[in-house]
């Protein structure tokens, strides 16, 4: 593949940061090790995604301020244009969330969590390098220098159980280890980015988890979303590959932003951030006109799916917005054998000329 100058330069930066991340992981020096590893891994992925987006002629400069887009926007555009799956996006968000909390406050990332995410990150980097550029990571980095740990790889749920047990022990009466316990809590909260689109960790989240742990809550009760994470291991020795996928999980309880309940650690941080697409923007992303987009939404029940659509009311006006989940589901349908013209004809024949949400107006 012949690369443009910008794409080539961005790919070189991605590979340089990945080398430094791997080198820092295998370093004997512990001080600042986790911070260095996560900073370089996150930067490596941002540069790789931008390289792929630039090569595919996508806009990576914000038209408002003229600056390059950030990591979250890169991931969203990567899902649209680089075939990044939901599981892969979760891994990227988790690495970014761990990096963000490690960089800006006190976060204790255990060796088990750091190793699994470094291995998963290396595996994903190799997958994306092949998917986007037709190259293997082995062309640039010998296998012998990839992340190596003295701890054998384990199922991520066992790693999370161990971390939770450590937190409970640190918060036990008389231990005087509250700061370290809260640092470990922040790391587990950051990992929820695997299954939710917002990986921001707030002090209220940490306070709620601390109270729940002190009151004797189990890991499944306190961190229900973490039960949805599963790790798939393949290979052995230095050839091992790790990929994170979504498991079946347990029922999740959502509480409003700012709710001070102590039962769990799950909440919707910013609904406007999750449901950020108007009907017009949704149609544009799917390359459909508004009528056919509406017909596809009708056929798939998108407007009745609370994970895909949400209504925001401001004064006397109500705005209907859609999430990336709607984009993923509708794009998957379009990429299958779905006949959009047949769906449109059936939609018209059903007599639903007006959407049941016709009183809801779009934000443009």
C-alpha positions as CSV (number, residue, x, y, z in Angstrom):
1,X,0.0,0.0,0.0
2,X,1.3,3.4,-1.0
3,X,0.9,5.8,2.0
4,X,0.5,9.5,1.9
5,X,3.1,11.6,3.7
6,X,1.0,12.4,6.7
7,X,-0.3,8.8,7.1
8,X,3.3,7.5,6.9
9,X,4.5,10.0,9.5
10,X,1.6,9.2,11.8
11,X,2.2,5.4,11.5
12,X,5.9,5.9,12.4
13,X,4.9,7.9,15.5
14,X,2.5,5.1,16.4
15,X,5.2,2.4,16.1
16,X,7.7,4.6,18.1
17,X,5.2,5.0,21.0
18,X,4.4,1.3,21.0
19,X,8.1,0.4,21.2
20,X,8.5,2.7,24.2
21,X,5.4,1.2,25.8
22,X,6.7,-2.3,25.5
23,X,10.2,-1.3,26.7
24,X,8.7,0.5,29.7
25,X,6.6,-2.6,30.5
26,X,9.6,-4.9,30.5
27,X,11.8,-2.4,32.4
28,X,13.1,-3.4,35.8
29,X,12.4,0.0,37.2
30,X,9.0,0.2,38.9
31,X,8.8,4.0,39.7
32,X,6.5,5.5,37.1
33,X,6.3,2.3,35.1
34,X,2.5,2.0,34.8
35,X,2.2,5.7,33.9
36,X,4.8,5.4,31.2
37,X,3.3,2.2,29.7
38,X,-0.3,3.6,29.6
39,X,0.8,7.0,28.2
40,X,2.7,5.4,25.3
41,X,0.1,2.8,24.6
42,X,-2.7,5.3,24.4
43,X,-0.6,7.6,22.2
44,X,0.4,4.7,19.9
45,X,-3.3,3.9,19.3
46,X,-4.2,7.5,18.7
47,X,-1.5,7.9,16.1
48,X,-2.4,4.6,14.4
49,X,-6.0,5.5,14.2
50,X,-5.2,8.9,12.8
51,X,-2.9,7.3,10.2
52,X,-5.7,5.0,9.1
53,X,-8.2,7.9,9.0
54,X,-5.9,10.2,7.0
55,X,-5.1,7.4,4.6
56,X,-8.8,6.8,4.0
57,X,-9.3,10.5,3.4
58,X,-11.2,11.2,6.6
59,X,-11.1,14.6,8.3
60,X,-9.0,14.6,11.5
61,X,-8.9,18.3,12.0
62,X,-11.7,20.0,14.0
63,X,-13.3,22.5,11.7
64,X,-14.1,24.8,14.6
65,X,-10.6,25.3,16.1
66,X,-8.3,23.8,13.5
67,X,-6.7,21.4,15.9
68,X,-6.4,17.6,15.6
69,X,-9.3,15.6,17.0
70,X,-8.8,13.7,20.3
71,X,-8.7,10.1,21.2
72,X,-12.5,9.5,21.7
73,X,-13.3,11.1,18.4
74,X,-10.7,8.9,16.7
75,X,-12.3,5.8,18.2
76,X,-15.7,6.8,17.0
77,X,-14.5,7.6,13.5
78,X,-12.5,4.3,13.5
79,X,-15.8,2.4,14.2
80,X,-17.3,4.1,11.1
81,X,-14.4,3.9,8.7
82,X,-11.8,1.4,9.9
83,X,-14.1,-1.4,10.9
84,X,-13.3,-1.3,14.6
85,X,-15.6,-3.6,16.4
86,X,-17.5,-2.9,19.7
87,X,-15.1,-5.1,21.6
88,X,-12.1,-3.4,20.1
89,X,-13.5,0.0,20.9
90,X,-14.0,-1.2,24.5
91,X,-10.3,-2.2,24.7
92,X,-9.2,1.2,23.3
93,X,-11.5,3.1,25.7
94,X,-10.3,1.1,28.7
95,X,-6.6,1.8,27.9
96,X,-7.5,5.5,27.5
97,X,-9.5,5.6,30.8
98,X,-6.7,3.9,32.7
99,X,-4.2,6.3,31.2
100,X,-6.4,9.3,32.0
101,X,-6.8,8.4,35.7
102,X,-3.2,7.4,36.1
103,X,-2.0,10.6,34.5
104,X,-4.3,13.0,36.4
105,X,-4.7,11.5,39.8
106,X,-3.8,8.6,42.1
107,X,-4.6,5.3,40.5
108,X,-3.1,1.9,41.3
109,X,-3.2,-0.5,38.4
110,X,-2.3,-4.0,39.5
111,X,0.2,-6.1,37.6
112,X,-2.5,-8.5,36.4
113,X,-4.6,-5.7,34.9
114,X,-1.6,-3.9,33.4
115,X,-0.3,-7.1,31.8
116,X,-3.6,-8.2,30.3
117,X,-4.2,-4.7,28.8
118,X,-0.7,-4.5,27.4
119,X,-1.0,-7.9,25.8
120,X,-4.5,-7.1,24.5
121,X,-3.2,-3.7,23.3
122,X,-0.3,-5.3,21.5
123,X,-2.7,-7.9,19.9
124,X,-5.1,-5.2,18.8
125,X,-2.3,-3.0,17.4
126,X,-1.2,-6.0,15.3
127,X,-4.8,-6.6,14.2
128,X,-5.3,-3.0,13.2
129,X,-1.9,-2.7,11.5
130,X,-2.8,-5.7,9.3
131,X,-6.4,-4.5,8.7
132,X,-5.5,-1.0,7.8
133,X,-2.1,-1.2,6.2
134,X,-1.7,-4.9,5.4
135,X,1.4,-5.2,7.7
136,X,2.3,-7.2,10.7
137,X,3.7,-5.9,13.9
138,X,6.4,-8.6,13.6
139,X,7.8,-6.6,10.7
140,X,8.8,-3.9,13.2
141,X,9.2,-5.5,16.6
142,X,10.8,-8.9,17.4
143,X,8.5,-11.2,19.4
144,X,11.2,-11.6,22.0
145,X,10.6,-7.9,23.2
146,X,6.8,-8.0,23.4
147,X,5.3,-7.5,26.9
148,X,6.4,-10.4,29.1
149,X,5.3,-11.1,32.7
150,X,6.4,-13.6,35.3
151,X,2.7,-14.0,36.1
152,X,0.9,-16.6,33.9
153,X,-2.0,-15.1,32.0
154,X,-5.4,-15.7,33.8
155,X,-9.0,-15.1,33.0
156,X,-9.8,-11.4,33.5
157,X,-12.6,-12.3,35.9
158,X,-10.1,-14.0,38.3
159,X,-7.8,-10.9,38.1
160,X,-10.7,-8.6,38.9
161,X,-11.8,-10.8,41.9
162,X,-8.2,-10.6,43.2
163,X,-8.2,-6.8,42.9
164,X,-11.6,-6.5,44.6
165,X,-10.4,-8.7,47.5
166,X,-7.3,-6.5,47.9
167,X,-9.6,-3.4,48.1
168,X,-11.8,-5.0,50.7
169,X,-8.7,-5.9,52.8
170,X,-7.2,-2.4,52.5
171,X,-10.5,-0.9,53.7
172,X,-10.8,-3.3,56.7
173,X,-10.9,-1.6,60.1
174,X,-7.5,-0.6,61.5
175,X,-5.7,-1.0,58.2
176,X,-5.2,2.7,57.5
177,X,-4.8,2.0,53.7
178,X,-7.7,4.1,52.4
179,X,-5.7,6.0,49.9
180,X,-4.3,2.9,48.3
181,X,-7.8,1.3,48.3
182,X,-9.3,4.3,46.6
183,X,-6.5,4.2,44.0
184,X,-7.4,0.6,43.2
185,X,-11.1,1.5,43.0
186,X,-10.4,4.1,40.4
187,X,-8.6,1.5,38.2
188,X,-11.6,-0.9,38.4
189,X,-14.0,1.9,37.6
190,X,-11.8,2.9,34.6
191,X,-12.2,-0.7,33.3
192,X,-15.9,-0.2,32.9
193,X,-15.0,1.7,29.7
194,X,-14.9,-1.8,28.2
195,X,-18.7,-1.9,28.2
196,X,-19.8,1.7,28.4
197,X,-18.9,4.6,26.1
198,X,-17.9,7.0,28.9
199,X,-14.8,6.0,30.9
200,X,-14.7,9.1,33.1
201,X,-14.2,8.3,36.8
202,X,-15.5,10.8,39.4
203,X,-15.0,11.2,43.1
204,X,-18.7,10.4,43.6
205,X,-18.1,7.1,41.9
206,X,-15.2,6.3,44.1
207,X,-17.1,7.4,47.3
208,X,-20.1,5.2,46.4
209,X,-17.9,2.1,45.7
210,X,-16.0,2.6,49.0
211,X,-19.2,2.7,51.0
212,X,-20.5,-0.4,49.2
213,X,-17.3,-2.3,49.9
214,X,-17.3,-1.3,53.5
215,X,-20.9,-2.4,53.8
216,X,-20.0,-5.9,52.6
217,X,-21.1,-5.8,49.0
218,X,-19.7,-8.4,46.6
219,X,-17.8,-7.6,43.5
220,X,-20.7,-8.5,41.3
221,X,-22.9,-6.1,43.3
222,X,-20.5,-3.3,43.4
223,X,-19.1,-3.6,39.9
224,X,-21.9,-5.3,37.9
225,X,-20.6,-4.0,34.5
226,X,-17.2,-5.6,35.0
227,X,-19.0,-9.0,34.9
228,X,-19.6,-8.4,31.2
229,X,-15.9,-8.4,30.4
230,X,-14.3,-11.7,29.2
231,X,-10.8,-12.3,27.9
232,X,-9.9,-14.8,25.2
233,X,-6.4,-16.2,25.4
234,X,-4.6,-18.0,22.5
235,X,-1.1,-19.1,21.9
236,X,1.5,-19.6,24.6
237,X,4.8,-18.2,25.9
238,X,5.8,-15.0,24.2
239,X,3.4,-15.8,21.4
240,X,0.3,-15.4,23.6
241,X,-2.5,-13.2,22.3
242,X,-5.2,-11.6,24.4
243,X,-8.5,-10.1,23.2
244,X,-11.2,-8.7,25.3
245,X,-14.8,-9.5,24.5
246,X,-18.2,-9.0,26.1
247,X,-19.6,-11.9,28.2
248,X,-23.1,-12.5,29.4
249,X,-22.6,-10.5,32.6
250,X,-25.2,-9.9,35.3
251,X,-28.2,-7.5,35.5
252,X,-27.1,-3.9,35.7
253,X,-28.7,-1.2,37.8
254,X,-28.4,2.3,36.4
255,X,-28.7,5.3,38.7
256,X,-28.9,9.0,37.7
257,X,-25.9,11.3,37.7
258,X,-25.3,12.6,41.2
259,X,-27.5,9.9,42.9
260,X,-25.9,9.2,46.2
261,X,-27.0,5.6,46.6
262,X,-24.3,3.2,47.9
263,X,-25.5,0.0,46.4
264,X,-23.5,0.0,43.2
265,X,-21.0,1.7,41.0
266,X,-23.0,2.1,37.8
267,X,-24.4,5.3,36.4
268,X,-25.0,7.2,33.2
269,X,-22.4,9.9,33.3
270,X,-23.6,12.1,30.4
271,X,-26.6,11.1,28.3
272,X,-26.0,13.9,25.9
273,X,-22.6,12.5,25.2
274,X,-23.9,9.0,24.6
275,X,-26.9,10.1,22.5
276,X,-25.1,12.7,20.4
277,X,-26.5,12.1,16.9
278,X,-29.6,13.8,15.4
279,X,-31.7,12.1,12.8
280,X,-30.0,14.1,10.1
281,X,-26.5,13.1,11.4
282,X,-27.6,9.5,11.6
283,X,-28.8,9.5,8.0
284,X,-25.5,11.1,6.8
285,X,-23.4,8.5,8.6
286,X,-25.3,5.7,7.0
287,X,-25.4,7.4,3.6
288,X,-29.2,7.2,3.5
289,X,-31.8,9.9,2.8
290,X,-34.0,10.8,5.7
291,X,-37.0,8.7,4.5
292,X,-35.0,5.5,4.0
293,X,-33.2,6.0,7.3
294,X,-36.6,6.4,9.0
295,X,-37.8,3.2,7.3
296,X,-34.8,1.3,8.5
297,X,-35.2,2.6,12.0
298,X,-38.9,1.4,11.9
299,X,-38.0,-2.0,10.6
300,X,-35.3,-2.6,13.3
301,X,-37.2,-1.0,16.1
302,X,-34.4,1.5,16.8
303,X,-36.7,4.2,18.1
304,X,-38.0,1.7,20.7
305,X,-34.5,0.7,21.9
306,X,-33.4,2.7,24.9
307,X,-29.8,1.9,24.1
308,X,-30.2,3.5,20.7
309,X,-32.5,6.5,21.1
310,X,-33.2,9.0,23.9
311,X,-35.5,12.1,24.0
312,X,-34.1,15.2,25.7
313,X,-36.6,17.8,26.9
314,X,-35.5,21.4,27.2
315,X,-38.4,23.7,28.2
316,X,-41.2,23.2,25.7
317,X,-39.1,21.4,23.1
318,X,-38.1,17.7,22.9
319,X,-35.1,16.6,20.9
320,X,-34.7,13.0,19.7
321,X,-31.0,11.9,19.6
322,X,-29.3,8.6,18.7
323,X,-26.2,6.7,20.1
324,X,-23.4,4.9,18.3
325,X,-25.3,1.7,19.1
326,X,-27.9,2.8,16.6
327,X,-25.2,3.4,14.0
328,X,-23.6,0.0,14.6
329,X,-26.8,-1.9,14.4
330,X,-28.1,-0.1,11.3
331,X,-24.8,-0.3,9.5
332,X,-24.6,-4.0,10.2
333,X,-28.0,-4.5,8.7
334,X,-27.0,-2.5,5.6
335,X,-23.9,-4.5,5.2
336,X,-25.9,-7.8,5.2
337,X,-28.4,-8.8,2.5
338,X,-30.9,-6.2,3.7
339,X,-32.8,-4.6,0.8
340,X,-33.3,-1.0,1.8
341,X,-35.7,-0.3,-1.1
342,X,-37.9,-3.3,-0.1
343,X,-37.9,-2.0,3.5
344,X,-38.9,1.5,2.3
345,X,-41.8,0.1,0.2
346,X,-43.0,-1.9,3.2
347,X,-42.8,1.1,5.4
348,X,-44.9,3.2,3.0
349,X,-47.4,0.3,2.6
350,X,-47.8,0.1,6.4
351,X,-49.3,3.6,6.4
352,X,-46.7,4.9,8.7
353,X,-46.1,8.0,6.6
354,X,-45.5,9.9,9.8
355,X,-43.1,8.7,12.4
356,X,-44.5,8.0,15.8
357,X,-41.9,10.6,16.9
358,X,-43.0,13.3,14.4
359,X,-43.6,15.7,17.3
360,X,-39.9,15.3,18.2
361,X,-37.6,17.8,16.5
362,X,-34.0,17.3,15.5
363,X,-30.9,19.1,16.7
364,X,-28.9,20.1,13.7
